[in-house]
Amino acid sequence: MRHFGKKGQPSGGNAAVLVFVIAAFILLYILFLPKGERERILEQDTSGSGSAVLARVPGAILLDESPGTLTKVKETDFDHKLPSFNLFTKKEDTVLKSVDSIYVEAARGSDKRRSVILTVKDKVENARLSFSVVSHSGNLAIAQDGNEIFEGEVDSFTEPLSINLKEENLFGFSTDPVPWYKPFSKNFYDLRDAKITGTVERIDNKEAVQTVIIGNEEADLLSEASLSYFVDCNVKDVGKLLAYVNGKLLASKVPDCGSPEKLQIDPKDIVSGKNEFRFVAEKGTYLLDRLLLRTRLKEPIFPLYFFSINSSTFRRIENNTVNSTLAIRFVDDKERKVADVEINNQKTRIDTKSANYSKNIDSFLVAGTNFLRLVPETTLNIIELKLKLDCRKDGEC
């Protein structure tokens, strides 16, 4: 027996079960969203400055670099790593439109027609229109966007009609008018299970955009630039791979699958600030790995590292809910390690013999794009440089 509380409402136990089911449904919905949509929901970046880091704490990493050996001598060559990614297109047979019942009729004083609208966003091949006939009288006429594509009598079932689809399609169904000498008769068609099917090429993942931030000094002194990466693919199954930098085409070809690629970039095409590298696969599956933008300067400078903080994460740093920590791991050579750390034009100093250095840098950070530079006074052999976020107290964030 179902138990109710006051005013016929379900009991507290049933309400709790309902809340749990709803929460589980929302969680599953988020988990099965495409990656980009899921990140937008979880992140909600409102800073408007670059690609902000997710506010996942504890353990969120704002910056993760391996600088290697830094000396008092400034550098002219710089490497900017880009994350690996997959590009792919996929073809699958799909029902694009399904209508359970279509009824059309023509009689004295009556003309019942039926329209079906279909919007197509993907590339479709082998499109077909099919249906079955329950009962009829007269001829059936089908038009697509006002152009007749079929006219004739159909007894019960006809071979699917081949059709060419555009982005917007309007199909009209009608029957021929009754002759004047049959004033009390009617023509009609009762159609069932009408379907428009086709082979759809899914292109959601055929394109990827990677961003590299270049500082003013590096952009102004740039003399050479190149983009290198390793391509994994099956040459028999893929089409051209297109690569762009800031909208300018760098390459359009089928690369050597299983081999490294290197593209030369005109220094004029690299700008100060955000640089977008866009890759598009015409067809097939590509894995691009070990992507590296290498720049060479006319004059040497010290390395500069960029990272972004979205506005919601920055508010948590400001209200002391979240800690930000700069952590550097050196080669344990027992030597003295001295350097200035510049963060958004503020300085702090490293002077240690330890293999590990860490410092809270909450007061150095800003919402949006941040930069960090190491200016060594002694030779530094750096294994790892990280900027991490964590909660000040367990359970607070």
Buried (B, 14 or more C-beta within 10 A) or exposed (E): EEEEEEEEEBEEEBEEEEEEEEEEEEEEEEEEBEEEEBBEEEBEBEBEBBBBBBBEBEEBBBBEBEBEEBEEEEEBEBEBEBEBBEBBBBBEEEEBBEBEEBBBBBBEEEEBBBEBEBEBEBBBEEBBBBBEBEEBBBBBBBBBEEEEBBEEBBEEEBEBBEBEBEEEBEBBBBBBEBEEEEEEEBBBBBBEEBBBBBBBBBBEBBEBEBBBBBBEBBBEBBEBBBBBBBBBBEEEEBBBBBBBBEEEEBBEEBBEBEEEBEBEBEBEBBEBBBBEBBBBBBBBBBBBEEBBBBBBBEEEBBBBBBBBBBBBBBBBBEEEBBBBBBBBBBBEEEEEBBBBBBBEEEEBEBEBEEBEBEBEBEEBBEBBBBBBBBBBBBBBBBBEBBBBBBBBEEEEB
